[in-house]
Amino acid sequence: MVNGQNIQYNSAGNNVFNNIQIPIQKRNRLGWASDLKGLVMRNVSVADEGRYVCNGSETSLTVRVRPSRLTIEQISVASAGNRVEVNCTSTVSKPAANLRWVYKNESLLGRQVSVLDNITKTYTVTSILEMQAVADDNGRSVLCIVSHPLLVNQMQSNASVDLKILFPVKPASTKITGNEVANEPGQSSLTLNCTTGSSNPASDIKWFNGSLN
């Protein structure tokens, strides 16, 4: 029985798998072991799963699929003080992969959703990480790590993204330096420098002389 259907392969020694119930694409992958007692399946896929019966003895075949692709993205640019959302998605896995996050050397868990593809019998898993954004988060890397039975080393599959957080410059961080005293006559020029603290995006500096800019 395979996937709920009884399929008679053939007797040992007959190398032609001509049962019309066997899909043509599967017949080319079937064969007998050298002792003519074992059934050999090459390039095994999820479609081969099911209960196999031989002379009253049976076994169940389960096929596992390694996650094939991992993507990560920040949903939108967030402002400091608001919530920032980052999504991590792993596709084509069986059983469903497990996703976790690492940020500032701390392990975090997101909101995880698994969707089964009824055709391929594999899972697409998405983990959503939400947290309160602060100015210090801008440019910091957040890491998504996949765990799965077929991944011996978890670091075999991971992805990261640098956060983009908007925040204004702090007024107290703005400073003017340079010549504060000029002599007349004889001094033809002087230089005043304006520097600000960090911000995202960069600050737009404008000069004013009294009420004129």
Backbone as CSV, one residue per row, in Angstrom:
resi,resn,N_x,N_y,N_z,CA_x,CA_y,CA_z,C_x,C_y,C_z
1,MET,0.850,-1.184,0.000,0.000,0.000,0.000,0.889,1.238,0.000
2,VAL,0.665,2.158,-0.929,1.434,3.397,-1.021,0.455,4.549,-1.114
3,ASN,0.559,5.510,-0.154,-0.345,6.656,-0.139,-1.814,6.237,-0.185
4,GLY,-2.138,5.187,0.550,-3.528,4.769,0.651,-4.029,3.904,-0.481
5,GLN,-3.170,3.555,-1.438,-3.581,2.732,-2.573,-2.754,1.450,-2.606
6,ASN,-3.425,0.332,-2.905,-2.733,-0.947,-3.046,-2.109,-1.041,-4.432
7,ILE,-0.808,-1.235,-4.468,-0.100,-1.351,-5.749,0.718,-2.644,-5.723
8,GLN,0.440,-3.527,-6.645,1.204,-4.769,-6.771,2.397,-4.513,-7.679
9,TYR,3.598,-4.687,-7.147,4.767,-4.451,-7.983,4.968,-5.649,-8.923
10,ASN,5.581,-6.675,-8.513,5.722,-7.905,-9.285,6.534,-8.892,-8.457
11,SER,6.723,-10.049,-8.957,7.466,-11.056,-8.216,8.963,-10.870,-8.438
12,ALA,9.753,-11.308,-7.469,11.207,-11.180,-7.585,11.713,-11.913,-8.817
13,GLY,12.689,-11.322,-9.466,13.258,-11.930,-10.654,12.714,-11.330,-11.933
14,ASN,11.550,-10.689,-11.851,10.986,-10.040,-13.033,11.380,-8.566,-12.978
15,ASN,12.273,-8.159,-13.852,12.801,-6.799,-13.810,11.930,-5.780,-14.517
16,VAL,10.783,-6.197,-15.013,9.891,-5.277,-15.714,8.744,-4.907,-14.781
17,PHE,8.706,-3.670,-14.338,7.637,-3.192,-13.463,6.540,-2.616,-14.362
18,ASN,5.690,-3.503,-14.863,4.727,-3.088,-15.880,3.309,-2.948,-15.358
19,ASN,3.124,-2.943,-14.031,1.793,-2.736,-13.483,1.348,-1.315,-13.831
20,ILE,0.184,-1.200,-14.462,-0.283,0.118,-14.920,-0.583,1.040,-13.750
21,GLN,-0.715,0.494,-12.531,-0.951,1.335,-11.366,0.305,2.085,-10.945
22,ILE,1.447,1.635,-11.401,2.698,2.299,-11.050,2.946,3.438,-12.040
23,PRO,3.033,4.686,-11.574,3.306,5.809,-12.480,4.567,5.554,-13.286
24,ILE,4.532,5.939,-14.563,5.651,5.685,-15.453,6.940,6.300,-14.939
25,GLN,6.856,7.481,-14.304,8.058,8.130,-13.797,8.654,7.385,-12.613
26,LYS,7.831,6.536,-11.968,8.343,5.765,-10.841,8.904,4.430,-11.286
27,ARG,8.376,3.850,-12.351,8.861,2.544,-12.818,10.353,2.567,-13.123
28,ASN,10.818,3.689,-13.671,12.223,3.799,-14.041,13.144,3.878,-12.830
29,ARG,12.557,4.085,-11.642,13.369,4.204,-10.426,13.362,2.922,-9.598
30,LEU,12.637,1.908,-10.067,12.495,0.670,-9.297,13.448,-0.416,-9.795
31,GLY,13.831,-1.270,-8.867,14.683,-2.397,-9.227,14.729,-3.392,-8.086
32,TRP,15.414,-4.512,-8.314,15.554,-5.527,-7.284,16.979,-5.545,-6.771
33,ALA,17.107,-5.881,-5.495,18.429,-6.038,-4.897,19.114,-7.254,-5.504
34,SER,20.408,-7.375,-5.249,21.181,-8.452,-5.865,20.682,-9.837,-5.456
35,ASP,20.046,-9.937,-4.280,19.537,-11.246,-3.857,18.129,-11.506,-4.388
36,LEU,17.607,-10.577,-5.216,16.275,-10.691,-5.816,15.158,-10.748,-4.782
37,LYS,15.441,-10.266,-3.583,14.411,-10.254,-2.541,14.082,-8.834,-2.080
38,GLY,15.010,-7.945,-2.263,14.807,-6.579,-1.789,14.340,-5.660,-2.900
39,LEU,13.379,-4.799,-2.589,12.890,-3.805,-3.542,13.751,-2.548,-3.409
40,VAL,14.309,-2.078,-4.518,15.188,-0.909,-4.521,14.469,0.255,-5.186
41,MET,14.458,1.397,-4.496,13.886,2.624,-5.053,14.987,3.671,-5.142
42,ARG,15.240,4.156,-6.334,16.266,5.174,-6.545,15.625,6.558,-6.570
43,ASN,16.411,7.567,-6.174,15.937,8.961,-6.165,14.599,9.063,-5.425
44,VAL,14.594,8.599,-4.178,13.367,8.561,-3.381,12.778,9.966,-3.214
45,SER,11.459,10.046,-3.297,10.750,11.315,-3.116,9.603,11.111,-2.135
46,VAL,8.951,12.216,-1.763,7.829,12.146,-0.827,6.710,11.265,-1.382
47,ALA,6.601,11.191,-2.712,5.555,10.377,-3.328,5.719,8.890,-3.016
48,ASP,6.904,8.472,-2.565,7.149,7.058,-2.255,6.708,6.687,-0.849
49,GLU,6.263,7.659,-0.066,5.845,7.366,1.297,4.648,6.417,1.317
50,GLY,4.527,5.656,2.394,3.366,4.797,2.561,3.707,3.518,3.287
51,ARG,2.753,2.595,3.301,2.924,1.305,3.962,3.268,0.253,2.925
52,TYR,4.370,-0.431,3.141,4.828,-1.460,2.215,4.640,-2.837,2.860
53,VAL,4.012,-3.755,2.115,3.685,-5.077,2.630,4.348,-6.143,1.770
54,CYS,4.952,-7.153,2.425,5.573,-8.274,1.716,5.290,-9.558,2.488
55,ASN,4.509,-10.439,1.877,4.202,-11.744,2.486,3.727,-11.614,3.930
56,GLY,2.842,-10.660,4.172,2.258,-10.490,5.500,3.037,-9.601,6.429
57,SER,4.268,-9.276,6.098,5.069,-8.366,6.914,4.983,-6.966,6.323
58,GLU,4.983,-5.957,7.166,4.812,-4.598,6.638,5.734,-3.609,7.338
59,THR,5.957,-2.505,6.662,6.734,-1.398,7.214,6.218,-0.103,6.634
60,SER,6.436,0.986,7.314,6.014,2.301,6.837,7.243,3.121,6.457
61,LEU,7.188,3.714,5.287,8.289,4.542,4.797,7.938,6.015,4.976
62,THR,8.829,6.729,5.653,8.686,8.178,5.808,9.868,8.856,5.128
63,VAL,9.593,9.837,4.306,10.637,10.559,3.573,10.795,11.953,4.170
64,ARG,12.022,12.302,4.523,12.309,13.628,5.057,12.934,14.495,3.959
65,VAL,12.637,15.786,4.010,13.141,16.722,2.994,13.861,17.864,3.698
66,ARG,15.090,18.098,3.290,15.894,19.162,3.879,15.412,20.526,3.399
67,PRO,15.350,21.531,4.292,14.961,22.886,3.870,15.849,23.359,2.718
68,SER,15.218,23.947,1.702,15.979,24.280,0.500,16.323,25.760,0.379
69,ARG,15.551,26.615,1.028,15.806,28.045,0.842,15.394,28.810,2.092
70,LEU,16.180,29.846,2.421,15.897,30.672,3.593,15.988,32.138,3.194
71,THR,14.939,32.897,3.487,14.932,34.330,3.177,14.564,35.109,4.438
72,ILE,15.098,36.312,4.544,14.821,37.159,5.699,14.671,38.597,5.217
73,GLU,13.733,39.324,5.799,13.528,40.715,5.400,12.867,41.502,6.527
74,GLN,13.219,42.785,6.588,12.518,43.708,7.473,11.309,44.202,6.705
75,ILE,10.115,44.077,7.300,8.879,44.370,6.579,8.815,45.817,6.138
76,SER,9.187,46.748,6.994,9.199,48.161,6.628,10.155,48.889,7.558
77,VAL,10.602,50.060,7.116,11.486,50.867,7.953,10.681,51.397,9.141
78,ALA,11.212,51.228,10.335,10.500,51.634,11.548,11.174,52.840,12.180
79,SER,10.394,53.607,12.920,10.928,54.744,13.661,11.172,54.341,15.100
80,ALA,12.189,54.941,15.700,12.486,54.661,17.107,11.253,54.948,17.949
81,GLY,10.952,54.034,18.865,9.763,54.176,19.701,8.600,53.347,19.207
82,ASN,8.655,52.930,17.921,7.612,52.078,17.356,8.117,50.634,17.267
83,ARG,7.242,49.736,16.818,7.609,48.324,16.706,8.208,48.046,15.328
84,VAL,9.253,47.222,15.303,9.871,46.790,14.057,9.559,45.318,13.867
85,GLU,9.276,44.921,12.621,8.902,43.539,12.314,9.847,42.970,11.270
86,VAL,10.373,41.764,11.556,11.274,41.069,10.639,10.712,39.674,10.389
87,ASN,10.659,39.269,9.118,10.153,37.948,8.741,11.277,37.060,8.233
88,CYS,11.246,35.785,8.628,12.187,34.777,8.146,11.379,33.601,7.618
89,THR,11.666,33.150,6.386,10.880,32.092,5.759,11.776,30.979,5.256
90,SER,11.438,29.745,5.627,12.119,28.538,5.152,11.135,27.751,4.287
91,THR,11.577,27.343,3.098,10.682,26.647,2.172,11.101,25.190,1.978
92,VAL,10.126,24.381,1.577,10.313,22.979,1.171,11.055,22.173,2.235
93,SER,10.392,21.903,3.341,10.979,21.043,4.372,9.946,20.024,4.838
94,LYS,10.456,18.886,5.303,9.600,17.843,5.855,10.444,16.980,6.784
95,PRO,10.110,16.925,8.084,9.026,17.659,8.743,9.281,19.164,8.712
96,ALA,8.333,19.922,9.227,8.463,21.373,9.198,9.708,21.814,9.968
97,ALA,10.450,22.746,9.377,11.640,23.285,10.031,11.231,24.135,11.230
98,ASN,12.178,24.346,12.114,11.956,25.227,13.260,12.891,26.429,13.128
99,LEU,12.360,27.626,13.359,13.137,28.851,13.200,13.304,29.553,14.546
100,ARG,14.494,30.067,14.784,14.718,30.875,15.980,15.582,32.076,15.609
101,TRP,15.605,33.046,16.522,16.300,34.302,16.247,17.433,34.523,17.247
102,VAL,18.449,35.231,16.795,19.527,35.669,17.683,19.744,37.158,17.439
103,TYR,19.664,37.945,18.531,19.879,39.393,18.426,20.631,39.860,19.666
104,LYS,21.721,40.568,19.447,22.581,41.034,20.528,23.004,39.858,21.415
105,ASN,23.360,38.737,20.757,23.816,37.522,21.436,22.746,36.887,22.327
106,GLU,21.493,37.259,22.102,20.392,36.698,22.870,19.473,35.901,21.944
107,SER,19.086,34.699,22.371,18.194,33.850,21.581,16.753,34.278,21.806
108,LEU,16.024,34.485,20.693,14.641,34.948,20.756,13.737,34.014,19.961
109,LEU,12.483,33.945,20.347,11.483,33.169,19.618,10.472,34.117,18.993
110,GLY,10.168,33.876,17.720,9.162,34.679,17.045,7.831,33.943,16.975
111,ARG,6.873,34.543,16.306,5.570,33.902,16.067,5.687,33.066,14.801
112,GLN,5.597,31.737,14.937,5.872,30.824,13.821,4.593,30.270,13.218
113,VAL,4.563,30.241,11.868,3.414,29.711,11.123,3.923,28.707,10.096
114,SER,3.328,27.506,10.075,3.716,26.460,9.123,2.553,26.195,8.168
115,VAL,2.855,26.140,6.866,1.833,25.891,5.840,2.231,24.657,5.042
116,LEU,1.312,23.696,4.965,1.565,22.442,4.244,1.118,22.568,2.792
117,ASP,2.013,22.198,1.873,1.665,22.124,0.451,1.090,20.735,0.192
118,ASN,-0.190,20.665,-0.131,-0.853,19.371,-0.293,-0.364,18.588,-1.509
119,ILE,0.341,19.250,-2.418,0.855,18.567,-3.607,2.226,17.961,-3.321
120,THR,3.140,18.759,-2.797,4.498,18.275,-2.535,4.638,17.647,-1.148
121,LYS,3.632,17.865,-0.276,3.662,17.349,1.098,4.821,17.927,1.904
122,THR,5.275,19.106,1.524,6.342,19.773,2.261,5.805,21.061,2.885
123,TYR,6.598,21.615,3.793,6.149,22.773,4.566,6.928,24.036,4.204
124,THR,6.205,25.141,4.244,6.817,26.466,4.233,6.589,27.057,5.616
125,VAL,7.684,27.455,6.269,7.604,27.942,7.647,8.054,29.403,7.688
126,THR,7.257,30.230,8.350,7.591,31.644,8.513,7.597,32.001,9.994
127,SER,8.657,32.673,10.426,8.730,33.174,11.796,8.744,34.696,11.747
128,ILE,7.911,35.308,12.580,7.777,36.767,12.611,8.300,37.286,13.941
129,LEU,9.341,38.110,13.877,9.934,38.693,15.084,9.491,40.147,15.185
130,GLU,8.895,40.510,16.323,8.478,41.888,16.578,9.134,42.375,17.857
131,MET,9.624,43.591,17.833,10.214,44.164,19.044,10.167,45.686,18.967
132,GLN,10.282,46.308,20.136,10.272,47.762,20.216,11.598,48.300,19.693
133,ALA,11.524,49.252,18.774,12.736,49.788,18.151,13.276,50.974,18.936
134,VAL,14.592,51.020,19.069,15.283,52.177,19.645,16.367,52.597,18.672
135,ALA,16.887,53.802,18.864,17.883,54.330,17.931,19.112,53.430,17.830
136,ASP,19.478,52.805,18.932,20.674,51.953,18.957,20.521,50.708,18.084
137,ASP,19.283,50.352,17.708,19.063,49.174,16.865,19.468,49.416,15.414
138,ASN,19.556,50.665,15.003,19.843,50.957,13.599,21.196,50.393,13.177
139,GLY,21.198,49.598,12.106,22.420,49.003,11.584,22.831,47.712,12.258
140,ARG,22.170,47.335,13.332,22.510,46.083,14.007,21.938,44.899,13.227
141,SER,22.640,43.778,13.296,22.257,42.585,12.537,21.408,41.661,13.400
142,VAL,20.293,41.167,12.812,19.464,40.166,13.465,19.577,38.874,12.651
143,LEU,19.775,37.748,13.330,20.083,36.477,12.679,18.929,35.497,12.842
144,CYS,18.572,34.795,11.754,17.556,33.747,11.766,18.250,32.408,11.515
145,ILE,18.001,31.423,12.391,18.656,30.119,12.307,17.615,29.020,12.148
146,VAL,17.876,28.077,11.223,16.965,26.968,10.957,17.430,25.713,11.690
147,SER,16.484,25.024,12.338,16.752,23.715,12.937,15.912,22.667,12.213
148,HIS,16.546,21.534,11.860,15.847,20.470,11.134,16.646,19.181,11.298
149,PRO,15.974,18.019,11.347,16.698,16.750,11.528,17.788,16.497,10.500
150,LEU,17.655,17.043,9.290,18.652,16.810,8.249,19.787,17.838,8.259
151,LEU,19.720,18.779,9.183,20.795,19.760,9.328,21.595,19.389,10.571
152,VAL,22.733,18.754,10.365,23.567,18.322,11.489,24.081,19.534,12.244
153,ASN,24.505,20.547,11.503,25.003,21.782,12.085,23.993,22.878,11.799
154,GLN,23.440,23.482,12.857,22.417,24.505,12.663,22.929,25.667,11.829
155,MET,24.242,25.947,11.919,24.785,27.071,11.178,24.890,26.773,9.685
156,GLN,24.484,25.549,9.266,24.462,25.241,7.840,23.425,26.098,7.122
157,SER,22.417,26.552,7.855,21.355,27.319,7.221,20.960,28.477,8.128
158,ASN,21.390,29.674,7.772,20.999,30.864,8.521,21.049,32.065,7.601
159,ALA,20.394,33.130,8.004,20.374,34.360,7.222,20.254,35.532,8.190
160,SER,20.744,36.682,7.774,20.698,37.856,8.649,20.317,39.093,7.844
161,VAL,19.859,40.110,8.556,19.524,41.384,7.934,19.901,42.496,8.911
162,ASP,20.381,43.615,8.377,20.705,44.775,9.204,19.468,45.653,9.340
163,LEU,19.106,45.974,10.569,17.890,46.748,10.826,18.039,48.191,10.352
164,LYS,16.934,48.730,9.865,16.872,50.137,9.443,15.865,50.851,10.338
165,ILE,16.373,51.692,11.222,15.546,52.400,12.185,15.736,53.905,12.000
166,LEU,14.639,54.643,11.865,14.693,56.094,11.731,14.697,56.732,13.119
167,PHE,15.559,57.726,13.307,15.578,58.455,14.577,16.166,59.838,14.346
168,PRO,15.654,60.863,15.056,16.134,62.235,14.856,17.402,62.509,15.651
169,VAL,18.081,63.591,15.271,19.264,64.000,16.012,18.827,64.634,17.331
170,LYS,19.594,64.433,18.374,19.297,65.060,19.657,19.799,66.500,19.639
171,PRO,18.912,67.478,19.928,19.333,68.892,19.883,20.581,69.173,20.723
172,ALA,20.695,68.506,21.860,21.838,68.777,22.751,23.156,68.319,22.144
173,SER,23.084,67.484,21.084,24.321,66.977,20.486,24.875,67.909,19.411
174,THR,24.154,68.991,19.085,24.604,69.929,18.049,25.555,70.966,18.662
175,LYS,26.720,71.143,18.018,27.719,72.072,18.536,28.286,72.935,17.414
176,ILE,28.587,74.187,17.753,29.244,75.102,16.816,30.631,75.405,17.358
177,THR,31.618,75.223,16.510,33.003,75.501,16.898,33.630,76.427,15.866
178,GLY,34.702,77.094,16.250,35.414,77.986,15.333,35.689,79.330,15.982
179,ASN,36.043,80.319,15.153,36.368,81.644,15.658,35.104,82.345,16.138
180,GLU,35.078,82.681,17.397,33.932,83.404,17.930,34.181,84.915,17.972
181,VAL,35.435,85.311,17.721,35.790,86.727,17.735,36.518,87.070,16.437
182,ALA,36.098,88.136,15.769,36.751,88.575,14.531,37.280,90.001,14.720
183,ASN,38.404,90.308,14.085,39.010,91.624,14.190,38.793,92.415,12.905
184,GLU,38.481,93.676,13.058,38.298,94.552,11.907,39.173,95.791,12.117
185,PRO,39.923,96.239,11.122,40.101,95.614,9.794,41.211,94.563,9.847
186,GLY,41.431,93.888,8.751,42.553,92.972,8.609,42.172,91.507,8.552
187,GLN,41.104,91.112,9.210,40.710,89.697,9.154,39.662,89.530,8.063
188,SER,40.064,88.861,6.983,39.193,88.771,5.809,38.194,87.631,5.888
189,SER,38.464,86.618,6.716,37.539,85.477,6.764,37.600,84.786,8.117
190,LEU,36.570,84.041,8.439,36.551,83.204,9.638,35.740,81.955,9.314
191,THR,35.897,80.923,10.115,35.214,79.649,9.874,34.445,79.220,11.114
192,LEU,33.187,78.898,10.918,32.353,78.332,11.961,31.933,76.926,11.526
193,ASN,32.116,75.944,12.381,31.750,74.560,12.070,30.558,74.123,12.908
194,CYS,29.631,73.458,12.253,28.446,72.918,12.941,28.469,71.393,12.848
195,THR,28.456,70.728,13.969,28.437,69.267,13.992,27.232,68.789,14.794
196,THR,26.676,67.662,14.366,25.520,67.094,15.067,25.816,65.653,15.464
197,GLY,25.019,65.142,16.358,25.114,63.743,16.722,24.517,62.874,15.623
198,SER,24.485,61.574,15.844,23.985,60.643,14.840,22.474,60.757,14.672
199,SER,22.022,60.439,13.469,20.594,60.398,13.150,20.412,59.579,11.887
200,ASN,19.188,59.134,11.660,18.861,58.419,10.429,17.471,58.878,9.973
201,PRO,17.397,59.558,8.789,18.502,59.866,7.872,19.402,60.966,8.423
202,ALA,20.489,61.257,7.692,21.441,62.266,8.129,20.756,63.625,8.276
203,SER,21.207,64.403,9.239,20.609,65.712,9.498,20.875,66.686,8.358
204,ASP,19.930,67.576,8.127,20.075,68.651,7.152,20.472,69.913,7.922
205,ILE,21.693,70.380,7.725,22.215,71.511,8.496,21.920,72.821,7.775
206,LYS,21.313,73.781,8.480,21.039,75.111,7.949,21.583,76.166,8.907
207,TRP,22.124,77.227,8.329,22.669,78.330,9.127,21.715,79.512,9.110
208,PHE,21.647,80.227,10.228,20.826,81.438,10.351,21.672,82.532,10.972
209,ASN,21.530,83.751,10.455,22.136,84.924,11.051,20.990,85.806,11.529
210,GLY,20.733,85.715,12.800,19.551,86.410,13.322,18.302,85.715,12.780
211,SER,17.543,86.458,11.968,16.327,85.862,11.399,16.535,85.451,9.946
212,LEU,17.791,85.644,9.439,18.044,85.328,8.047,18.843,84.030,7.963
213,ASN,18.521,83.190,6.925,19.293,81.950,6.765,20.272,82.092,5.622
